């Protein structure tokens, strides 16, 4: 077995980071901005001399997939800080720290399997220092299949099709000011992401579409045990990536995205309910790759996103609130690639 060390930093701010309901905070007739388990794209390394594949893939391809019998294991740290503003309400501020362990295995030259699991620590407060508590604990896993339908070595473009599923495996609890909740969302989601791109000398580009659906869920107050049910919802995410290799060892990648996500309904134990309207999200990020030696990479990335919501209403009082959320993110990864 041959091992190669890889330092990797990755940030893909998708619609999930803004809209999926979270057991980390009690939701009471307000919209909450959410941190979720985003998958960390796993980057393959070319096979050693004598075992070269007919597919000419680079270690930091814009649409990455491992070669057959390659296994990538990566640890990813993700930090995000967000502020949600509501008309007539205090600002909601959240900080999230999440550590994820991911694995991607190349079953064939064009099919790989993915799994990721993480640990979440979040802190949420209102402006004026009202503490809503923390969410800590193991987060829900991510499972996926990556299929390379087209490859630039034989076709005009690269085309990846990536169906995925994230099941909830534990009862979710929401935090209070005195007790922590856990890291579970309390519901499952699934989707399929399709990316079309082209590698052309020192530049690469890719356009991707991500269709996803979150299913009905439930979480409970960690102190009272009161349960809140969340409705299913769906959305679509479009994003464009452009990468420029400035030298053999250094590359920059930019990303712009737009997501539209359906509203969520919350049903509380006392019989009341609340829902958020559909949300539009704009985001962008810049990522730098530096190869310190063959197959060892140091990367860093920052990203910003902004979301707007038309308002919210509930069963006993109708109102309209202007709601907006701004989020900044940073991600860093360390990985090891094995061939066997």
FENBEL-V79582 format. One record per backbone hydrogen bond with DSSP energy under -0.5 kcal/mol. CO is the residue of the C=O (numbers start at 1). NH is the residue of the N-H. If there is no record, write none. Layout:
co = [CO	CO]
nh = [NH	NH]
//
This chain:
co = [1	2	4	6	6	8	12	14	15	15	16	22	26	36	39	48	54	55	58	62	67	69	70	71	72	73	74	75	76	77	78	79	80	81	82	83	83	84	85	86	91	91	92	93	94	95	96	97	98	98	99	100	100	101	102	103	104	105	105	106	110	111	111	112	113	114	115	116	117	118	119	120	121	122	123	124	124	125	126	126	129	130	130	133	134	135	137	142	143	144	145	146	146	147	147	150	151	151	158	159	159	160	161	162	163	164	165	166	167	172	173	174	175	179	181	183	184	186	188	189	190	191	192	193	194	195	196	197	198	198	200	202	203	204	205	206	207	208	209	209	210	211	212	213	214	217	218	219	220	221	226	228	229	230	233	234	235	236	237	238	239	240	241	242	243	244	244	249	250	250	251	252	253	254	255	256	257	258	259	260	261	264	265	266	266	267	268	272	273	274	275	278	279	280	281	282	283	284	285	286	287	288	289	290	290	293	296	296	298	300	301	302	303	304	305	306	307	308	309	311	313	317	321	322	323	324	325	326	327	328	329	330	331	332	333	334	335	336	337	338	338	339]
nh = [3	339	337	8	335	333	14	17	18	19	20	25	28	38	41	51	56	57	61	64	70	340	106	338	104	336	102	334	100	332	98	330	96	328	94	85	326	92	324	89	93	127	84	125	82	123	80	121	78	100	119	76	102	117	74	115	72	107	113	69	148	107	108	146	105	144	103	142	101	139	99	137	97	135	95	132	133	93	129	130	131	126	132	124	181	122	120	116	165	114	147	112	148	149	161	159	154	155	197	149	150	195	147	193	145	191	143	189	169	220	182	222	26	176	136	140	23	218	215	166	213	164	211	162	209	160	207	158	200	205	203	245	200	243	198	241	196	239	194	211	237	192	235	190	233	230	172	228	174	225	221	219	267	217	214	262	212	260	210	258	208	256	206	254	204	246	252	291	246	247	289	244	287	242	285	240	283	238	281	236	279	276	231	268	274	229	271	268	315	266	313	310	261	308	259	306	257	304	255	302	253	300	251	292	298	296	292	293	290	288	331	286	329	284	327	282	325	280	323	277	275	314	323	87	309	85	307	83	305	81	303	79	301	77	8	75	6	73	4	71	340	2]
//
